[in-house]
Amino acid sequence: MTNSSKLWVRAFLRGSAFAWSRLPGGVLASWPLVAYGRLIQRVARANSSRNSNPRTYFLRNRPELDLISSLLDQRDDSTPVKIAVLACSMGAEPYSILWAIRKKRPDLKVDMTAADILPEVIDIARKGLWDPSTDHLERLSSAEVDELFDREGSMLRVKEWLRCGVDFEVGDATGPSFVARIGPQDIVVANRFLTHMHPPEAEAALRRLSALVEVGGYLVCTGVDVDVRTNVIKSLGWTPVTDRIEELHEGDQTIRANWPWDYWTLEPLDKRLPDWKLRYATIFQRPG
């Protein structure tokens, strides 16, 4: 892109933001403004530098955690449930998923692989040791802190019943060798990292990691360009899980805030679209 084009894009985004901030909420929710917001975000995505962010939260999207655990309601306890959490960062997400499952199904054995490409965050995840003042714990009540952690001096350690059964490892979750090595999984969680890739790269990565999902298994995929996800899921012929779809969509306000200006934010759920259930679902089942 030429310098003049970059200047034009910045001017367009600044002008749009100025006008947008002065419109009432009812107008912003109208179909023309939502459609215009999608256009703005496409421009932002096409012209923004992509940077991954290891910031994470415990119990980040509670409806999502509850639905993941509900997928196992009818699961026979005779065989372990295999779960892969990709781009797991410092471990808050895998520990949160295990907390939700084991509260509901303590009888199930869970074999979880949690991977991230950054050795330093995997080291934090393995230790499970957190400063009580960190903002990663800010969404927890005091009772939940006591349920998830033991106190070690001035620090908090993830409880042993959550740490057992999870294998943290350094690895590129989108690489073919990783997919081949860990094999099919009952549930694959691929949240909030594909959005930091440009669309062609994100689509190729999503297609590769979809091979991790066992026949009849589930893919959990939030924090991704919804156009990319919709195209891939539609081409694969997978079924969206539409239970509590609106709750899951609004469950993490971090990625809903500041839409449409940041490339990684999530557009409002729009039921006027003919494919809205496929577009806004975040959990998908591979056909049996």
Secondary structure per residue as TSV (DSSP state, phi and psi in degrees):
chain	resnum	aa	ss	phi	psi
A	1	M	-	360.0	135.0
A	2	T	-	-73.7	163.4
A	3	N	H	-61.8	-38.1
A	4	S	H	-66.1	-35.4
A	5	S	H	-66.9	-41.3
A	6	K	H	-62.1	-40.6
A	7	L	H	-63.0	-39.9
A	8	W	H	-64.2	-42.6
A	9	V	H	-62.9	-45.8
A	10	R	H	-62.2	-40.0
A	11	A	H	-64.3	-41.4
A	12	F	H	-61.6	-45.8
A	13	L	H	-67.6	-40.6
A	14	R	H	-64.1	-45.0
A	15	G	H	-64.4	-41.2
A	16	S	H	-65.2	-41.5
A	17	A	H	-63.8	-39.3
A	18	F	H	-62.2	-47.2
A	19	A	H	-68.8	-41.7
A	20	W	H	-60.0	-42.1
A	21	S	T	-67.1	-13.6
A	22	R	T	-103.4	5.6
A	23	L	S	-96.2	142.6
A	24	P	-	-69.3	158.2
A	25	G	H	-58.4	-38.3
A	26	G	H	-62.2	-37.3
A	27	V	H	-70.1	-40.0
A	28	L	H	-63.9	-26.0
A	29	A	T	-85.9	-4.0
A	30	S	S	-72.1	155.7
A	31	W	H	-58.0	-45.5
A	32	P	H	-61.0	-38.4
A	33	L	H	-73.2	-36.3
A	34	V	H	-64.4	-42.7
A	35	A	H	-63.2	-40.1
A	36	Y	H	-66.1	-36.1
A	37	G	H	-62.6	-37.2
A	38	R	H	-64.1	-38.4
A	39	L	H	-63.0	-45.1
A	40	I	H	-59.0	-43.9
A	41	Q	H	-68.1	-34.1
A	42	R	H	-61.3	-39.4
A	43	V	H	-65.3	-44.1
A	44	A	H	-62.2	-41.7
A	45	R	H	-65.9	-36.8
A	46	A	H	-74.4	-18.2
A	47	N	H	-125.5	14.2
A	48	S	S	-105.5	143.6
A	49	S	-	-70.7	141.0
A	50	R	-	-99.8	126.6
A	51	N	-	-137.4	125.4
A	52	S	-	-72.9	156.0
A	53	N	-	-135.7	117.4
A	54	P	-	-76.5	-0.9
A	55	R	-	-62.7	136.8
A	56	T	-	-150.9	169.5
A	57	Y	-	-137.6	146.3
A	58	F	T	-74.3	142.4
A	59	L	T	51.1	48.0
A	60	R	-	-64.2	-44.7
A	61	N	S	-129.2	95.0
A	62	R	H	-63.4	-44.1
A	63	P	H	-58.8	-36.8
A	64	E	H	-64.8	-44.4
A	65	L	H	-61.7	-41.7
A	66	D	H	-65.3	-39.7
A	67	L	H	-70.4	-38.5
A	68	I	H	-57.7	-46.6
A	69	S	H	-66.0	-32.9
A	70	S	H	-68.2	-25.2
A	71	L	T	-61.9	-19.5
A	72	L	T	-102.7	10.9
A	73	D	T	-56.4	-39.8
A	74	Q	T	-98.8	10.1
A	75	R	-	-70.8	131.3
A	76	D	-	-70.2	137.5
A	77	D	T	-86.2	9.6
A	78	S	T	-79.4	-21.0
A	79	T	S	-127.0	146.9
A	80	P	-	-64.9	148.0
A	81	V	E	-87.3	126.6
A	82	K	E	-100.1	122.9
A	83	I	E	-130.1	133.8
A	84	A	E	-115.4	128.4
A	85	V	E	-112.8	112.9
A	86	L	E	-96.9	146.2
A	87	A	S	51.4	55.2
A	88	C	-	-76.0	-8.1
A	89	S	T	55.6	-131.5
A	90	M	T	-86.0	5.0
A	91	G	T	103.3	-4.7
A	92	A	H	-61.1	-40.0
A	93	E	H	-69.9	-50.9
A	94	P	H	-59.8	-40.4
A	95	Y	H	-64.2	-37.3
A	96	S	H	-66.7	-40.4
A	97	I	H	-64.5	-44.8
A	98	L	H	-62.4	-39.1
A	99	W	H	-59.8	-46.3
A	100	A	H	-65.6	-41.9
A	101	I	H	-70.2	-46.3
A	102	R	H	-72.9	-23.3
A	103	K	H	-68.5	-37.1
A	104	K	H	-89.5	-38.1
A	105	R	-	-131.8	72.4
A	106	P	T	-66.1	-13.8
A	107	D	T	-78.8	-17.8
A	108	L	-	-80.4	141.2
A	109	K	-	-92.8	128.2
A	110	V	E	-115.9	125.0
A	111	D	E	-106.9	108.3
A	112	M	E	-113.4	132.3
A	113	T	E	-108.0	122.4
A	114	A	E	-119.4	122.2
A	115	A	E	-127.9	148.1
A	116	D	E	-148.8	153.1
A	117	I	S	-79.5	-14.1
A	118	L	-	-99.6	114.7
A	119	P	H	-58.9	-35.5
A	120	E	H	-66.9	-34.6
A	121	V	H	-78.0	-31.9
A	122	I	H	-65.5	-35.6
A	123	D	H	-61.2	-42.2
A	124	I	H	-64.5	-43.6
A	125	A	H	-61.5	-43.5
A	126	R	H	-62.5	-42.2
A	127	K	H	-68.2	-35.8
A	128	G	T	62.8	31.7
A	129	L	E	-113.3	125.8
A	130	W	E	-132.4	146.5
A	131	D	-	-78.6	128.0
A	132	P	T	-58.9	-22.8
A	133	S	T	-87.8	-3.7
A	134	T	S	-67.2	146.6
A	135	D	G	-72.2	-9.7
A	136	H	G	-65.3	-18.7
A	137	L	G	-103.6	6.3
A	138	E	T	-69.0	-15.9
A	139	R	T	-93.8	5.1
A	140	L	-	-97.6	143.0
A	141	S	-	-78.1	166.6
A	142	S	H	-63.2	-35.0
A	143	A	H	-66.1	-38.4
A	144	E	H	-69.2	-36.1
A	145	V	H	-59.4	-44.7
A	146	D	H	-66.3	-30.7
A	147	E	H	-75.7	-32.7
A	148	L	H	-91.1	-26.2
A	149	F	E	-129.3	152.5
A	150	D	E	-105.4	148.1
A	151	R	E	-87.6	130.7
A	152	E	E	-126.9	94.5
A	153	G	T	63.0	-123.1
A	154	S	T	-91.3	2.6
A	155	M	E	-112.2	171.0
A	156	L	E	-120.5	131.8
A	157	R	E	-112.8	129.9
A	158	V	E	-56.0	134.3
A	159	K	-	-62.8	150.8
A	160	E	H	-61.1	-35.6
A	161	W	H	-67.6	-14.9
A	162	L	H	-96.0	-30.5
A	163	R	H	-77.7	-25.9
A	164	C	T	-75.0	140.6
A	165	G	T	91.8	-1.0
A	166	V	E	-116.5	130.0
A	167	D	E	-110.4	110.7
A	168	F	E	-89.1	132.5
A	169	E	E	-145.6	153.1
A	170	V	E	-85.2	128.1
A	171	G	-	-178.3	154.7
A	172	D	-	-87.6	103.8
A	173	A	T	-64.8	-19.1
A	174	T	T	-94.2	-1.2
A	175	G	S	-82.9	146.5
A	176	P	H	-61.8	-33.0
A	177	S	H	-67.6	-36.6
A	178	F	H	-64.9	-46.8
A	179	V	H	-58.8	-44.8
A	180	A	H	-68.1	-33.9
A	181	R	H	-74.5	-43.1
A	182	I	H	-87.4	-19.5
A	183	G	-	75.6	-179.6
A	184	P	-	-61.5	143.2
A	185	Q	E	-125.0	147.5
A	186	D	E	-69.9	-37.3
A	187	I	E	-137.0	130.1
A	188	V	E	-117.2	123.0
A	189	V	E	-106.8	115.8
A	190	A	-	-127.5	71.7
A	191	N	-	-102.9	137.1
A	192	R	S	61.5	31.9
A	193	F	S	-131.8	-27.3
A	194	L	G	-67.6	-24.9
A	195	T	G	-64.6	-21.2
A	196	H	G	-87.2	6.8
A	197	M	S	-106.9	152.3
A	198	H	-	-69.6	150.5
A	199	P	H	-47.8	-47.6
A	200	P	H	-61.2	-39.7
A	201	E	H	-67.3	-42.2
A	202	A	H	-64.4	-40.2
A	203	E	H	-65.1	-44.6
A	204	A	H	-61.8	-41.0
A	205	A	H	-65.9	-42.1
A	206	L	H	-64.4	-38.7
A	207	R	H	-65.8	-39.2
A	208	R	H	-65.9	-48.8
A	209	L	H	-72.8	-18.7
A	210	S	H	-62.8	-23.8
A	211	A	T	-67.7	-15.8
A	212	L	T	-72.8	-20.7
A	213	V	E	-80.1	124.2
A	214	E	E	-63.1	151.8
A	215	V	E	-56.7	127.1
A	216	G	E	84.2	-4.3
A	217	G	E	-84.9	-173.6
A	218	Y	E	-128.1	143.8
A	219	L	E	-110.9	127.4
A	220	V	E	-108.6	119.7
A	221	C	-	-145.0	95.4
A	222	T	-	-111.8	172.8
A	223	G	S	62.7	51.8
A	224	V	S	-146.0	150.4
A	225	D	-	-53.0	118.1
A	226	V	H	-65.2	-29.0
A	227	D	H	-66.4	-42.2
A	228	V	H	-62.4	-49.8
A	229	R	H	-61.8	-43.6
A	230	T	H	-60.8	-45.0
A	231	N	H	-62.9	-43.1
A	232	V	H	-68.1	-47.6
A	233	I	H	-63.7	-39.8
A	234	K	H	-63.7	-42.8
A	235	S	H	-68.7	-29.7
A	236	L	H	-79.7	-19.8
A	237	G	T	75.5	26.2
A	238	W	-	-81.7	158.8
A	239	T	E	-100.5	125.4
A	240	P	E	-72.5	140.1
A	241	V	-	-88.4	112.9
A	242	T	-	-101.1	2.3
A	243	D	T	-59.9	129.1
A	244	R	T	55.9	33.9
A	245	I	H	-59.9	-38.4
A	246	E	H	-70.7	-38.4
A	247	E	H	-62.5	-43.6
A	248	L	H	-65.0	-38.3
A	249	H	H	-61.9	-38.4
A	250	E	T	-96.2	4.8
A	251	G	S	-71.6	-21.4
A	252	D	-	-125.3	96.4
A	253	Q	H	-69.4	-13.8
A	254	T	H	-59.9	-41.0
A	255	I	H	-92.4	-4.6
A	256	R	H	-92.6	-26.6
A	257	A	T	-71.6	148.9
A	258	N	T	66.5	18.9
A	259	W	T	-71.7	139.1
A	260	P	T	-105.0	19.0
A	261	W	T	-78.6	-30.6
A	262	D	S	-98.0	137.6
A	263	Y	T	-62.3	-25.6
A	264	W	T	-93.3	3.0
A	265	T	-	-83.4	166.6
A	266	L	-	-113.0	128.6
A	267	E	-	-66.6	159.5
A	268	P	-	-63.5	148.1
A	269	L	-	-69.8	125.7
A	270	D	-	-122.7	102.1
A	271	K	T	-73.4	-4.7
A	272	R	T	-76.4	-15.2
A	273	L	S	-78.1	136.1
A	274	P	T	-62.7	-27.8
A	275	D	T	-107.4	30.2
A	276	W	H	-61.8	-33.3
A	277	K	H	-67.0	-40.9
A	278	L	H	-69.0	-40.6
A	279	R	H	-66.3	-37.8
A	280	Y	H	-106.3	-5.6
A	281	A	-	-65.7	151.9
A	282	T	-	-122.4	-4.7
A	283	I	E	-124.9	133.7
A	284	F	E	-134.7	143.2
A	285	Q	E	-107.5	132.0
A	286	R	-	-74.8	134.1
A	287	P	-	-59.0	144.6
A	288	G	-	-84.3	360.0
